[in-house]
Amino acid sequence: MKGTAILYHDENKVTILENVEHSVFEEMKDQCGDKHCHCHIENKVIDFGAVSPVLWHEDEVDWDYGY
């Protein structure tokens, strides 16, 4: 199952990742609150730094409607 992962950083920064496998989201969620959130996306290891919390939205976000 794929969906959209929403990562919240310090200083009100947000990272939105679309078309993410739920297993990758679970990997990020397990690292929530750590100094570094690492995950595997498209055969690469990505470090998003500290994130807290992380949210999941199944399927895609309708950006015309808003979130």
C-alpha positions as CSV (number, residue, x, y, z in Angstrom):
1,M,0.0,0.0,0.0
2,K,1.3,3.4,-0.9
3,G,0.5,6.8,0.5
4,T,1.8,10.2,1.6
5,A,4.2,10.6,4.5
6,I,4.2,14.0,6.3
7,L,7.3,14.7,8.4
8,Y,7.4,17.6,10.9
9,H,10.8,19.3,11.6
10,D,11.9,22.0,14.0
11,E,11.2,25.6,13.1
12,N,7.8,24.8,11.6
13,K,9.4,23.0,8.5
14,V,7.4,20.2,6.9
15,T,8.5,17.5,4.4
16,I,5.9,15.7,2.3
17,L,6.7,12.5,0.5
18,E,4.2,11.1,-1.9
19,N,4.0,7.6,-3.3
20,V,5.7,6.1,-0.2
21,E,5.3,2.4,0.8
22,H,3.7,2.0,4.2
23,S,6.7,-0.1,5.3
24,V,9.0,2.9,4.7
25,F,6.6,5.1,6.8
26,E,6.8,2.6,9.6
27,E,10.6,2.7,9.4
28,M,10.4,6.5,9.8
29,K,7.8,6.3,12.6
30,D,10.1,4.0,14.6
31,Q,12.8,6.7,14.5
32,C,10.5,9.6,15.4
33,G,12.2,11.8,18.0
34,D,15.7,10.5,17.3
35,K,18.4,12.9,16.1
36,H,18.4,11.3,12.6
37,C,15.5,9.7,10.7
38,H,17.0,7.4,8.0
39,C,14.9,5.5,5.5
40,H,15.4,3.7,2.2
41,I,13.7,5.4,-0.8
42,E,14.4,4.3,-4.4
43,N,17.4,2.3,-3.3
44,K,19.0,5.2,-1.5
45,V,19.4,5.9,2.2
46,I,17.9,9.3,3.0
47,D,18.6,11.2,6.3
48,F,15.8,13.6,7.2
49,G,17.3,14.7,10.4
50,A,15.1,15.0,13.5
51,V,11.4,14.6,12.8
52,S,8.5,14.5,15.2
53,P,5.7,13.5,14.6
54,V,5.3,11.7,11.3
55,L,1.8,11.3,9.8
56,W,0.4,9.0,7.1
57,H,-2.3,9.7,4.6
58,E,-3.3,6.7,2.5
59,D,-3.2,7.3,-1.3
60,E,-2.4,10.7,-2.6
61,V,-3.3,14.2,-1.3
62,D,-5.6,16.2,-3.5
63,W,-3.5,19.4,-3.6
64,D,-6.3,21.3,-5.5
65,Y,-8.6,20.6,-2.5
66,G,-5.9,21.1,0.1
67,Y,-4.9,19.1,3.1
